[in-house]
Amino acid sequence: MRYIASVMIFLAMVLATSGMVAAQGVDLRAVESPFAEEFDYKVGQTLDLNLRLNGLRWSVLRVGAGDEADWREGKKVKTSLTNELENLGDTSRTLSIIILFEDDRGRQLERIKLKNIKVGAGRYFEDIQKVKVDGGILAGTGKIYIFAEVK
């Protein structure tokens, strides 16, 4: 009986501690609009941006393109670009994004301009846009350069 009580107390402490950690949230890096930065990146990874950009929280950018075995030069691959955003303000905001796929040395391979993303006041929004990108470019990507502006 004493053992069960000890285990229950331990579990209650673990849950309370994890709840406090989750409540603290993720630290956001405040950046100015327009934002421009280069990141080491391989297609398929999740890029945890955690940015505060003129009233928008931009937490994640993901580029997904299916099975890497299908990425061949000359073959267009359906590619999804996912952005997770939250409007921290009381007016709607529009985000414009241009992404450059680059090789490991920073040479541009492909330029993609996403459709403008409108996020309502106080709202969370996951935007998924689909484009076709050459498989050779997906395989050769070692960095991405992001240019973004909030209006």
N, C-alpha and C positions, 0 to 999 in steps of 0.2 A: 504494500500500500504506500509506504514511504517512497519507494522507487517511482511509482506512478505520479505521485505528487511532485517529486523533484523534476521529472520529465515535463510535466505540464507547466511548471514555473519556468523552466528553461525555454520551452517553446513560446510562452507568453513574452518573455524578455526578447527573444529573437524577433518575433513579429513586431513588437513595439519599436525596436531599434531599426528594423528595415523600413517601417512606416515613417520614422523620423528622417531617414536618409532620403526616401522618395519624396517627402514633402519639401526638402531643400531644393529640389530641382537641379537642372543643369545650368551652369554658369554660361551666360551669353556674352559673346564678344561684340561690343558695339563697333560698328563700322559706318562709314559715310556712304551716301549714294552720290554718284555712281561708285559701285564696288568693283574692283578688279583684282584677281589673285590667281596664281598658278598652284596646283596641287599635284603631288604624285598620285597616280590613280590607274587602276586596271579596271576595264569594263567588267561589271558584275559586282563590284564592291559597293558598299554603302559609304558615302562620304558624310560624316557627321560634321556639318558646318557650324551649327549652334551660333548663328549670327543674329544680331539685332540691327536691322537695316531700315532706318527711317520708319519705325513703328511696326515693322514686320519681324516676326521671329521666323527665321529660315533654318529649320533644324536639320533636314536631310536632303541630299541629292543622290539618286541612284540611277545608273544606266544599266539596263538589262537587255540582253540580246540572245536569249536562248542558249542552246548548247554550243560550247566553244569549238567542238569538232566541226560545226557547220560554217565556221568563219573562214572562208576562202577568198582570196583576192579575185575580184571581178564578180563576185556573187553578192547581191544586195540582201541584207539581213534586216528583218523587222526588229527595230530597236525601240524600247520604251524609256523615256526619261521621266522620272518621278521626283517631284519636289513636295516636301511637307512644309507648310506655311501656317502661321497664325498671325492674324491682325491684332495687335495689342492696343490699338487706338479705337476712337469712336467714329472714324470716318473710313469709308472704303479706300483701298489702295490698290494700285496696279503695278505689277512687277514685270519688267522686260528683261529677258535673259538671252545672252549669246554664249555658246559654249564652243571652245576650240579643242578638238582632240589633237594631242601632240605626241610625238615619239619621245623616247627617254631623254633625248637631248634638247627637247623643247621646240622642235620644228613642227610647224602646223601640218596636220594631215587632213583635217576636215573642219568646216565651220557650220554650226547649226544655230539658227535663230529660232527660238521657241515662240509660239503665239503668246501674246500678253496674258498674264494671269491676274485676274481680278479677285481680291479677297475682301469680303464684306467686313464691316466693323465688328470687332470682337469675335471673329469667326476663325475656326481651324479649317484648313483646306488642303487636301491632297490632290495635286495636279499630276495627271499622267498624259504625256503626249507621245505619239508614235511617229517615228520617221524610219526611213530605210537608209542604212549605212553600209558601205562596202565592207565585206568580211575581213579583207586585208587590213583595213584601217582599224577595225575593232581589235584585231589581234596585235597590231603594232602600237596601240595606244599605251603610253607609259605615264602620261601627264594629261591633265585638263586645265585649261585656262578659262575662268569664268568672268564674264562681264555682266553686271546686273545693275538696274536702275529702278528706283521706286518713284512713282508719280502719284 
